[in-house]
Amino acid sequence: MSRSRILTFVVLAVVTALPLSADGPATFKSKCAACHGQDGKGETAMGKKLGIRSLASKEVQKQSDADLLAITKKGKNKMPAYDGKIPENDVKAVVAHIRTLAQK
């Protein structure tokens, strides 16, 4: 096998082994915004019906990333569990996106 083929094989192996980059805002928009709203304030018809509190609120923002990850994965109250439905790196990206909502 030539050096260039070996190098190509190694590069392809490394690239395919890397996790796909997660897009927190896009995942939030597709999986969360229907209830939580684009701004995370829960001011949607479903959010109001379910009594969702704002993700920008101090109560939510003071929770640890681990807490928010657990809630997203396991669900809480009327929020469904997303464990196995959303890849781990996407869940982490959504939590990072939730952190930006406090600034808006």
N, C-alpha and C positions, 0 to 999 in steps of 0.2 A: 504494500500500500504506500502511495506517495505521501510525502510530508504535507502537501496541500490538502489531500483527502483526510488525513489524520487531523489536521488543524480544523478543517470544516466540520468533521464529526465532533470534535471537542467543543467547538463553538456552539453547534446545534444542541449538544447535550446540556451545556451550561444554560443556554437561553431557555430551553424547554423545562428545565428544572426550576427556574426562577418563578416565584409566584406572580400572577398577573397583578398589575398595580390596581388598587381599589380606588374607586371614585366615590367618596362619601356623599357629596351633594347629589350625584346621579342616583345612587342607591336610595338615599333618603327620599328623593323625588318619586322614585318608582315604587317604593315599599312603605313609606311612612307618611308622605304628605297628604294622602287622602283623608287621614284622620287628624294628623298633627298640623297640617297646613305647611305651605312652603317656608314660612318664617318660624315654624315650630310652636306657635302660640296656641294651637288647638282651636282656632276660631273658624272651623269648618262646620258644616251641618252635622257631620258624624262626631266631630270633636266636642261640639256643644251637647249633643245627645248623650255622649258617654262621660261628660264632665272631665275631659282631659285638661290637665294643667299645662301651662306653658313650659316648654323645654328651656326657655330663656330665663325662667324664674330662678330665684336664689335657691329655693328648695331643691330643684333638679340639679342646678349647676354645682351645688355643694356636695353632691353624691360623687363618689370615686368613679374612675373609669371602670373598675372591676364591678361596681354596683350596676352601672349602666349596661355593661356587657351582659351581666347576669339577667337583668330585666329583659333585655332584647332577646337573649337566647331562650330563656325559660318562660317569658311572659309574666304579666302581673295584672291582677284584677281582670279587666275585660280585654287587655292587650294580649294578642296571641303570641305563642312562642315561635321564634324564627330559627331555632337551632336545627341545623340540617337543611334549612330552606335558603339561607344566605351564607355564603362562605365566610369563614372566620375573619379573613382580612377585610372583607366588606363590612362586617359588623364593627370591627375596630375603626374603619374609616367613617362609618356613620357616627360613632361616638365622638370622634374628632370633629366631625361636622356639627354635632350638637353643641360642642364647646364654643363654636363660632357664633351660635345663635344668641348668646348672652351679649354679644357686642353689637347686635342690631337693634 
